Amino acid sequence: MPIFNIISLNCSKFFQLSKLYKYNPLFLLFKNPKTEKNFNLSSFKDDLYTLRFVIVLGITLSIIFIFVDVIRYKPDFISIAFRGGMALILIILGGLTFLFKKNNFQFTQYMGILIALFVSSIFFLHYHFNDDPAFDIFLSNILMVLIFITSTIMGMRFRYALLVNTLNFVGYIIYIQNINYSAIAERQISQLFVIYMVGILASYLLDRQKMTSFINKNELDLEVKKVDELNKVKNKLFSIISHDLRGPIVSLKGILSLYKKGGISETEFKELTNKLESDLNSSSNLLDNLLAWSKSQLQGLEIKKSSININEEFKNLKILFESQLKSKGIILDISIPEKQTIYADKESIHIVFRNIISNAIKFTPWGGQINISAQHHNNKLELNISDSGVGMPPEKIAQLFQINRDTLIGTSSASGAGIGLLLVKEFVELNNGEVSVESSIGNGTTFHVLLPTQ
């Protein structure tokens, strides 16, 4: 990602991230489906391990209760059948969890729901077929433990824990008051309600904490990645710039040294300085771009929009590049109505078209032509800058607005860091415009710049 886009679009990226991580505060569900999926995938392993832990815990307790019943009490075949059956089914369900793959992350939640409802159903049935008065308290105690496990260590998402715990709590009330009434069991409703509310609150807070950790981790990873990209781009940028600035200065120093020592004649000196003038013009343009970049990044580019006569702007740029156009015999034709205007920031738009025209001159052969035309699109004006230059393949167009030394060499062996085109893209977008490029090898290049007229 270009350094300019990374820095200047921080605010818009912040809002995009905020939108990406918005969630329903009641049911704790990310509004963006992709984010919700990524969140579930990130917690898949932990959810799977906690689910297996709960299954093993359930199997262990079932087997222990069977032995306790046999040793301490007279054999109760109903209890043995229910608890033994529960242990067997939990073993089967536990085995099924080893078939889960990461893409089946939802199965861990659904399995958790199934197990919680299965266990509570077993104890409801056990209570229903057992006449022991002790079971009047035992059922509510079991449901309290189940609510605690479902809300905390099972790792179940809040909305699922809310569903399961509510079904168990409401089911207990309906069962005790309408199916198998017991005054002792009825008095347990208030205690069960307290545990139910505490469990729901705990589940909510734990799930929200998981979501917050997920958001923070992703934002931190993004920041780390952004810093890495900035460092890479910065190193690449300054490596290229130092080379481009150093070259003409070293050449100038060498030519002057030879001339002073009489190593070259007056005629040779003039020939060399003509080439050197072109290099210095490129360096001057590069320095102008660096100054524009520094201003936009360090101080923040202040966009002051006004009505700009675009015909006059291009005429001024034609005067600016007059010597370069003459040296290569290039014709610059401006086919824009005299009073045509756009609504944009004058300084940034000047930099945009200066860089596009400079690029066109660089890659247009001697005796070539550059045409500038305009087309209306509702409240916008499309400005087309076409050259008869060497053109470029599709893969180069895709990399055009990135910091990279273009391996395509201009018609006078000119090349550049690409920093000017980065400014083109950034400044056009800051003026609510769009820029695109059409090109093919041997058929020249056309820049399309769409800008508002009001």
N, C-alpha and C positions, 0 to 999 in steps of 0.2 A: 504494500500500500504506500503511495507517495507520502513523503513527509508533510507536505502542505495540507493534504486532505486529512491526515491523522490529527494534526494539531488544530487546524481551523474548524473542524467539525466535531470537536469534543462535546460541545453543548448539545448538538443534535443527536449525537450518539448516546448521550446520557438519557435523553428523552426516549430514544429507541429502546435502550436497556430497561428503562422504567416500564415501558409498555410491554416488553418481553416478559418481565417478571411480575406482572400484575396478577393477583389471585383473588378468588372469592374469599372474603374474610370470615364468612360464616361456615362454609364447608371445607375451607382450605384446599381449593382446587385451582391450579394455574389456569388462567384464561387462554393462554396460548397452548394449543394441543401439543406442539413439538416440545415446549418447555416442560409440560406435564410428563410427557413420555421420558424425556431426559432425566427428570427428577426421579421417576420410578426406576429407571435403569440404574441410576447412581446408587440407589439404596437396595438394589435387588439382592446382593450377596448378604448384607446384614439382615434383611427381612427373611431370607431363606434360612439362615443359620438360627435366628431366633425362633422361627416356626418349628424347625426340627428340635430345638431345645425344649419347647413347650410340649411337643408330641412325646418326646422321651420322658419328660416329667410326668405327663399324664399316664403313660404306660407303666412307669415305675410306681406311681402312687396306687394305681389300680391293682397291681400285683401285690403290693404291701398290704393294702386293705383286705385282699382275699386271705392272706396268711393271718392277719390280725383277727379277722372274723372266725377263722377255723380254730386258732389257738385260744382266743379269749372267750369266745362264745360257742354256742352249739352251732353246728354247720347250718348255714342259711343258704339253701340252694338258689333262692331268688337273687340274693345279693351276689353269690358267686357267679351266677349266670350273667347278670347285668355287668358286673365289673370285669369278668373274664371276657365277655363279648366286646366290651368297650376297649379293653387292652388289645384284643385281636384286630379290631377295626382300625385302631390308632396305628398299629404296626403296619397294616396295609397302606394306610394313608401316608405314613412316614416314608415307606418305600417308594411311593409314587413321587414324592418330592425330589428324588434323585433323577427323575426323568425331566425335570424342569430345566429349560434353557433360559439364557438371559432375555431372549425375545418374549418369553412367556412370563414376564415379570408380574402380570396381573393375576396369574394362577396362584402366586403365594398369598395374595390378599384374599382371593376367593376360597382357597384352601383354609385360611385362617377363619373365615366366616363359617365355612362348613363344619370345621372342627368345634368351634365355640358353640354353635347351635346343636351339633350332634351330642356333645357332652352334656349340655343343659337338658336336652330331650331325654337322655339316658337317666339322669337323676330325677326328672319329673316322673318318668315311668316307674323308676325304682320306688319313689315316694308313694306313688299311686297304689302300688301293689304291696306295700309294707304297712302293717298295722302298728308298728312300734311307735309309741308317743314321742320318743327321742327324735324321730325323723321330722317332727313339726318344726324343730329348730335347725336340724341338719340341712334341709333343703335350702333355706335362706342363707345359711353360712356358706354352702357350696357355691351359690350364686354370687355371693359377695367376693369369694376368691376368684371366681371366673371373671367377674367384672374387672377386678384388679389386674388379672393376667392379660385380659383382652385390651385393657386401656394402657398398659405399660410395657411389659417385657415381650409381648407377642410382636410388637413392631407394626401393628395394624394402623392404616391410615385413619384419621379422625372420623371421617364420614362413615367408614365401615364399622369402626368401634361404636359410634353413636347408634347405628342401625342395630347391631347385635345386642348391645347392652339395653337398648330401649325395648327390643322384642322380649328379652329375658325378664326385664323388670315388669313390663305390662303383662306378659304372660303369667308371671307369678301372681299378680294381683287378681287377674281374671280367674286363674285356676283355684286360688285359695277361697275367693269369695263366691264363686259360682259353680265350681265342679267338686271340690273336695274341701269343704269349709273346715277350718280349725281356728279356734280363738287364739291359741298360742302362736300359730303361724301368721295370723292376721296382725298380731302385735309386732311382728318382725318387719312389717312393711316400712315403718318409719325408719328403722335402722338401715334396711336395704336401700331406701331412697337416698339417705345420706351418702352411703358408699357409691351409689349410682352417680350422684352429682359430682362427688370427688373424682370418681373415675373418668367421667366425661371431661371435667376440667383438666385433669392430668393428661388425658389423651390429646386434648386440644393444644395444650402448651407444648407437649413433646413433639407433636406433628409440626406445629408452627416453628419450633426451634430447628427441626430438621430442614424445613423449607428455607429458613433464614440462613442456615449454614450453607445450604446448596447455592443460594443466591450470592452470598459473600465469596464462596470459593470460585464460582464462575466469573464474578466480576474481578477477583484478584488474578485469576488465570488470564483474563482478557487484558488486564493492565500489564502483567508481566510480558505477555505476547506483544503488546503495543510498544513497550519499552525496548524489547529485543528488536522489533522492526525498526524503531526509530534509530537505534544504535547502528544497525546494519546500513540503513539508508544514509545516515549521517556520515559514516565512514566512507561509503561509496561516493557520496556527493562530494566530499572534500578532497577525496583522492582524484576524482575527475577534474574538479575545478582547479586544484593546484597544478595539475598537468596543463590544462588549457590556458591558464594565466602565465605560467612559467615559460611555455614555449615561445611566444612572441617576444617576451622580454629578453630571453637568452639569445634569440635570433637578432634582435636589435643591437644588443651589446656586441655580438660577434661581428655584425656588419660594420658598425661604427669603429670597432677596433681595427678591422682590416683596412678600412678607408683611411684612418689616421696613419697607419703604417705604410700606406701606398700599395697595399696588397691587391686592391681592385681599382679599376679605372672609373672615371666619372660615369661612363655609359653603363658599366656593370652595376655601379652603385644605384643608379636610377631604376634599373630593371629589378634589382633586389628589393628596393624600397616600395615598388608597386605591389609586390607580393606581400611584403611586410605590412603595408597599409591595410590590406584586406584582413590579415590576421589581427591587427590592432583594432579594427572595427568590430571583429567578432569578440575580442576581449572586452572592448568597451560595452558592447551589448550585454555580455555576460555579467559585467560589473553592475550595469543598470538593473539587470534582473535580480542580482544578489541584494542590491539595495532595496528593491521593491519587496523581495521576499522578507528581508530583515524587518522592514517596516510593518508588513502584514502579520508577522509572527511574534515579534517582540513587543510592538506597541499596539498591534491590532489595526487592521486597515479600516479606516473610516470611510464608509460608502456615502458619498454625497451625490444623490441622483439629480440630474437636470436634463433639459432637452439639449441634445447634441446634434449639430448638423454633420451627418456622417460623411457627406460628400467632401466637405471642407477638411474633415479629419483625415481622409485618405489622401487628399491633395497635399496636406502638410507632411504626411508620411512619405509621399512620393518625392518631395523636396529633400527630406532627410536622407533617403537612400539614393539620391540622384547620382552620386559618384560611383556607387556600386553597380547601379543599373547601366551606366555608361560603360564602365570597365568590362562588362560582359555583354554589352549590346542588347540588353533585355528591354522589351517594350512593356510598360505597365499601363494597362487600359482600365479606366474607371468609368463604368456604365451605371451610374446612380443619379437619379434626379437631383438637381441643384439644391432644392429645399427639403430633401428627405431627412427626417430626424429620428433619433432613437431616444429612449428615456433610460439613462444609465449614469454611472460615475465616470467622469471624463478621464481622470488619471488612470484608473484601472483598464478602461477600454482602450486607451492609447497604448498601454503595455501589451494588451491582447493582440491588437492588429499589427503593432510593430514587430512582435515576435513571429506572427504568421507570415508577414511579408518577408522578414529576414530569412525565415526558413525556406520560403519559396525561391528567393534569389539564390540561396545556397545550393539548391538542388536543380536549378534550371540551367540548361546549357547555354553557351554563347549564342546570341541571336534568338533566344527563346522569347516566350511571352507569358505575362501574368495578367489575368482578367479578373476584375472585381465587379460583381453584379448584385442586384437585390431583388427579393420577391416578398410580397405581402402575405402574411398568414394571420388573418383576423387582427388582433391587436399586437402582433409581433412582426418583426422584419427579419427575413433570412438573408444574411450576407454571405455570398459565395466567393471565395478566393481560390481561383484555379491557376495552376501553372503547367507548363509543358515540360516539366522536369523528368527525372529518371523514374519516379514513382516508387512504390514499395509493395512487397508481398503482404498477404493478409495477416501473417503472424507478427509482422512489424507494426501493423496498425493496432493490434491488440496491446502492444507494449508501448505505444506512442506517448502515453501520459504517465510513464513511470521513469524514475531516475535510472538511466542506463545509457551508456555510450552507444550511440547508434552505429551499428556495423556497416550501414550504408554510407558510403563516402560521397560527398557532394561533387559537383562538376569541377570544382577547383581544389579537390582533395580536402574539402572542408568537412569537419565533423563537429559534434557538440555534445554537451552533457545532457541535453534534453530538459534542462531546468526551465527554459523559456516556455515550452509546451505545458509544463506543469502549471506555470502561472496562468497560461491561457485557460486551461480547464477550471482552475480555482476561481479566477476573476470573473469568468463568464457565469459560473454558477452563483457567485456572490451577487451578480446583477440580475438574478432570476432568469438566466438564459440557459441555452444548451449548445454544446459543440459536438460535431461529429466529423468523420473523415472518410473520404472515398479515394481509393488509389489502386493502381495495379502497375506492375513493372512495365516501363516503357510508355505508359499513357498518362503520366503526370499525376498530380494530387489535387484534390479539392477539399478545402475546409468549409464546412457549413456552420455558421454561427447564428443562432436564433436569439434575438434580443427584443424586449418590450419596446413599444413605441409610445406608451403612456403609463 
